[in-house]
Amino acid sequence: MLPRALTRLVDPGVPEPVDPAALRRVAWMALVLDAVLVSGNIATRFALGPKGDAAVYEVFLAWNLPGHAVMLAALVTLLRSSCELPAVRGRLLIVLAAWAWTVAPSSWMIGGIATTMNLGFATILVGGVRLYLGGRLGAWTFLSATTFDALFGVLRVAGALPDRSPLPEAYLMDDAGRAAAVVLWRAVVIGGAFTMAAYAANRYRTSEHELRTLNGELEDRVATQVAQLVRTRRLRRYLAPQLVDELLAADEDPAAQRDRRPITVFFCDLRGFTGLVERLPPEDLATVINRYFDEVTQIAFRHGGTVDKFIGDAVMIVFGAPRATGEADQARRCVAMAREIQRRLGELHDELAALGAGSLAIRIGIGSGVATVGTFGAAHRADYTAVGVPVNRAARLEPLAPPGGILIDGRTRALLGDADGVEEFGELSLKGFTHPEPVFRVHPDGDGAGADTGAGG
């Protein structure tokens, strides 16, 4: 437990980031403060008075000023850098060691009040470095301060330093036992400051790390929810609302998969659309087309269809993807939707005619069968759609339908069973198909082909 506790004084086990801007501000303050201290130390040489000893003070300056010079040079190079901690760690080690060097001579060569002041200064600096610059730099500062304090204490007791203070009546430690006790006492005081700062830093850094982690998780959740909202908004443009809710609740995105399945496909377009484009102003044309698309989309949603795409004035709607409801049910829903679309367009005749659309009529083609459904497209642009025989057959039937008419293929007719309002239209040769296809016509005013038109599930 003890080794682990000592280790945590230096390394709390979580990141201890240092803001480069804050480090730059501290470096500037240290540079200014050190320049003031150097000026003060030099000025004191000329303010000693008759009772002071200038020769002894000059010895002190000889020990003290080199440390300040190294510290100032290191600070200047640090300020000219990016102040990113990994890049300037070496320069910071030099600055902190030079600071420790500058403090020790005054404690052992000046004595008196300077000893107490330097101890307070060392305590504050060691604690501050540990708190704001991290455990390793804090430990380096503590070791530098205590090492140089002990070194100058040995030099003082050994007689390598002057035996008197340059200040009158200032006391200097010259007894080895007492000097060792003072060094140990100062190490304990500074070590206590380091320990308290480490405890506070660990609590702060741990809380900061936990908060940063929570913020990261929150940002991820927000990004996920925003993406979900975007996806929901996109889906609601093409799918019935109840189907959107079901897809969003699914564990996997059906649109991310590809498979072959039975579907029923609907195509419709407006008769005379080219003439409409040439005749109407852009604003009126947009109003007519958007009104038409809005009605078709709302009816498709009520019957549980997926609006696959708009192509000019044409609309493609799919039943059975992404949610399958059974092959026969899909065909009945699609035919019921087609009938309602034809009836609704008749009801909108006067409204659209007032916009200059004239007498609009739509042609509808419907095909059923097995197709491949999923996401298709390029790397930067893809759509969820269906490809296969029923899609091609419905697309070929639509232009062959009479205005206001609905044509279905043989497979759709078989799935409708004994529904009323369906009659043979004949066998037609469709482009891309080898043999003539049996085609049937659905009367818009039939009985709905026996469909349950709710989108339910």
N, C-alpha and C positions, 0 to 999 in steps of 0.2 A: 504493500500500500504506500509506504514512504517513497520509494523510487518513483512510483506513478504520480504521487502528489508533487514531487519535485519536478518531474518532467512537465507537468501541466502548468508550472510557473512560467515555463518558456514556451510551451506549445499547448494551446487550449484544445487542440484537436479539430478546430474549425478554421476557415480562412480568416486572415486578419488584413483585409485590404487597406491600402493607404491612398487617399485621394491625391493625385499629383498636384492639383492646384493648391490644396492645403499644405502639402509639403513645401511647395515653392514659397508660400507666404511665410511659413516658419523659418525657412532658410534665409529669406530676406531679413526677418526680425533678428535672427542669430547673427547675421553679417553686421547689421547696424549696432547691435549690442556689443559684439566683440570689438568693433572699431571704437566704440565709446570707452570700453574697458582698457584697450591699449592706450588710448589718448590719456585716460585718467592715470594709468600706471606711469606713463612717461611724465606727465605733468607733476605727479607727486615727487618725482626726483628733484624738481626745482622748488618745491614748496616744503621741504623738510625743516627748514629753519636751522638756527645754530645748534640746537640740541640733537638734531638728527645726524645720522651717519651716512653721507652720500656714497662713500666707497662700498659699504655693505649693500646699500640699495642697488648699486650698479651691478653687483654680483647677482642679486635677485633678478634684475632685469635680464641678465645674460641667460639665466635659466628659464625665465618666464616668456620672454618675447618670441623665441623660436617656436614655441607651441602655438602662440597666437598667429604667427606667420603661416604655419602649416594649416591651421584651422581656416584662416581667411582665404588662402589659395584653394583649399578643397571646397569651400562654400561657393567661391566664384565659379569654379568648374561645374559644380552641381547645378547652379542657377542657369548655366548656359546649356544644360541638357534638357531632356524631356521631363525630368523629375519622376519618371516611372520607377517605383521602388526597385524592381529587379535590375534595372540598368544603373542605378546610382548607389546600390547597397555598399559597394567597396568604398566610394567616396564618403558615404555616411560613417563607415567604420573609422576612417581617418579623422573626420571631423570630431567624432565623439572621443576618440583616443587623445587627440590634440587638446580637446577641452579638459579632459582629466589631467593631462600634463600641466596645463596652465594653473589649475587649482592647487595642486600639491605644493609647489614652492612657497606660495604665500602662507600656507598653514605652518610650514616648518622654518621659514626664513623671516617672515614678518611677525607672526605670532599675534598675541593680543586678540582684539576684536575680529581680526581677519580670519582667525581659526574658526570662530563660531559662524561668521558670515559664509565662509566657504563650505562648512558642513551643511548649513541650510540650503545653500545653492545646489550642492551635490545631491542632497536628498530630493529636492524638487525636480532636478533634471533627470535623475535616474527613474523616478516615478513617472514623470511625463513621457520619457522615451518608451518605457515599458507599456504605458497605457495607450499611446497613440501610434507608435512605430512598430510594435510587435515584440514578442518574447525574446527573439534572438538578439535584436539590437539592444533591448533593455538589459539583457544579461551581459552583453559586451560592455555596455556603459558602466554597469555595476562592477564588473571585474576590472575594467580600466581604472576606475576611481580608487578602488581598494588597493590595487597593485601599485599604482604610482604613489599613493599615500604611504604604503609600507616601504617603498623604495626610498622615498625622501626621508622617512623616519630613520631608516638604517644609515643613510648618508649623514643625517644630523648627529646621531649618536656616535658615529664613527669619526666625526670631526672633519668630514669632507666639505661641510658647509660652514659659513661664518658662525662664531660662537655667541654672537649678539645680534639683536634686532636693530634695523636702521631707525626704528621709531623709539623715542625716549620712553623708558619705563615699560616697555612691552616685554612680556615674559616668553622665553623660548624653552621648550622641553629639551633637556639634555641628559636625563636619566633613562637608561635603557629599559628598565622595568616599567617605568611610567609611560615611556613612549610606546612600548608594546601594548600596554593597557589602553592608551588613547587610540591607537590604530585599530585595535579590536573593537573598542566601543564605537568608533565611527563606522566601522564595517557593519556592526550590528544595527546601528541606526539607519544607515543607507540600505542595508539588506531588508530591514523592516519596511522601509518605504517601497522597495522593489516588490516585496511580497504582497503588500496591500494593494499596490497598483496592479499586480498580476491577478489577484483575486477579482478586483473590479473589472479589469479588462476581459477576463475569462467570462464573467457573468454577462458583460455587455456584448462581447463577440458571439457568445453562444446564442443570446437572444436575437442579435442582429442576423445571425445565420439562419435561425429558425424563421424569423420574419421574412428574410429574403427567399427562403425556400417556399414559404406559404404564398408570398407574392408571385413567385414563379408558377406555382400550381394554380393560383387564381388566374394569372394571365393565360395559362394554357386552357383553363376551363372557359374563360371568356372567349378566347379564340375559337374553341370548339363550339360554343353556343352561337357565336356569330356565324360560323360556317353552317351550323344547323339551321339558323334562321334564313341564311341565303338559300340553302338547299330547299327549305320549306317554301320560301317565296317562289323559287323557280318551279317546284313541283306543283304548287297550287295554280300555276298558269295553265297547266296541261292535264291535271288529273282531278277527279272528283275529290272534294275535301275529305270525305270519310276514307278514301283510298290513301290519301296523303298521310293521314294520321296512322293508318295501319303500317305503311311503309316506314315511317319514322320510328315506329315502335319495334320494328324488326331488328334482330341482332346483326344481320348482314344486309348490305345494300343490294337489292335485286338488280339494279342497273349495272352493278359491277360484274355481273355474271352473264354468260352467254349460254343459251340452250335452245333445243328444238322443241316446239310445243304447238298444239292446235290453237289457232287464232281465227278471228273473223276481222276482215279489213274493209274499211269504208273509204271511198273516194267521192268527192263532189266538187263541181265547179259551176260558175255562173255562165249562162249562155250569153254570148255577145259581150264578153268582158272587154275585148280589144276596142270595140266601138265606144264602150262606156269610158275607157281611159282617154280616148281621143276627144270625147265630147265634154266631159265634166272638168271644171277647174280642180286643181290639186286638193284644195280644202274640202270641197264637196265630195270628191272621189274618196278621200280618206274617211269622211263621215259615213258614206254608204258602205264601204268595205268593212270598216271597224264595227258598224252596227250588225252587218251580216255575220262577221266572225264571232261577235259577242253572242248572238243568238245561237249559232251552231255550237259554240263552246259550252254554253250553259245547258243546252239540251243534252250534249254528250255527257256532261258531268252527272246529270240526273239519271242517266241510264248506265253509268259506271264505265264509260269509255275513256280511253287515253288519247288525248289530242297529240298526235305524233308530230305533225308539222303543217305549216302553211306554205303553199307554193303558188305565188301569185294570187289568183282568186280561188285556188283549189285548197281543199282541206283533206288531210289523211287522219283517220281515227282508227285505233286498234282496240279490239276486245280480246281479253285473254292474256295481256301483258301490261304491266308486270304481274298482275294478279289474275290467276285463272279461276273461272267460276263454273267450268264444265263446257264442253264444246257446244252442246245444244243450247244451253242457256246463253252463251256468248252470241250465237247466231240470232236467237230471238231478240235479245237486247238491241243488237245492231239494227235489225230490220225495224223494230219498234221506234228506234231513234230516227231512222231515215224517214219513216212516215211522219213523225212529229215535226221534223225539220221542214218537210214539204208543206205541211199544213201551216206552220208558223210563218213561212215566207209568204204564203198567200195572205195571211193576216197583216203583214207588214207592207203590202203592196202600196197602199195610199201614202204611208209615211215616206217610203223610199222614192215614190214617184214625185212627191213634192220637192225632193232634192234633185230632181232631174234624171233619176235612174231609169225612168220609163217602166216598162213591164218586165220585171226580172223573173227568170226561171232558172232552176238548177237541175243538173243531171247527176245521178247517183249510180255508182257501181259498187257492188259488194261481192267479196270472195272469201271462202273459208278453206282451211287446210292447215298442214303442218309447215311452219316457217321457223327460221332462226331469229331469235330476239336477243338483244343485248346492246352494248355500246359499240358503235362503229364510227370511224372517222380518222382524222390525222392526229399527230402527237399533240397539237395545240388547239384542236377543235374537233369535238366528237359529240354524237347525239345518241340517245337511247331510242332505238327504232327496231323495225322488223324487216327482214329480207327473205324472199322466197316466192314460190309459185302463187299462193293466194294473194300476195301483194301485187304481183304482176298482173294476175287475172282481173283483180278489182280495178286496177289502173286502166286496163284495156277495155273493160266493160263501160266505165263511166262516160267516155265520149260517144259511145254507141247508144246510150240511153236517150229517149226523146226528152225534150224540155219538160220539166216537172215529173219525169219518170224515174223509176228505180229498177235497175237490173241486177239480178243475183245469179251466181253460178250454180251448177248442179249440186255441189257439195252443200252449199247453204240451203238449197231447196230441200235436200234430204234431211238436214238437221231441223228444219221447221216442222216436219211431220205433216199433220193434216190441217195446218193453218189455213184460214180463209184468205181470199184476196190475192192469191198467187196463181199465175197462169203461164203457160209455155210461151216463150218469145221466139223460139227456134234455135237451130244450131248455127253458131257463128264462128267464122275463122278469125281467130285473134292473133295479132302480131306477136311472134315469138313462140307460138304454140303449134305443134306439128299437125294435130288433128282438130276438126271443128269441135267446139265446146257447146254443150246444151246450156241454154240461157233461159231464165225465167223473169217475168215481170211482176212486180209487187204493186198493187194499187194503193196509193197514199191514204185512201179512205177506208181501208180494210179494218179488221178487228185487232190490229196490233200484233198479228202473228202469234197470238197466244202468249205474249211476253209478260213477265213481271218486270215492269220498267224501273223499279227501285234499284238503287245501286248497292243496297245492303250487303251483307257478307256473311 
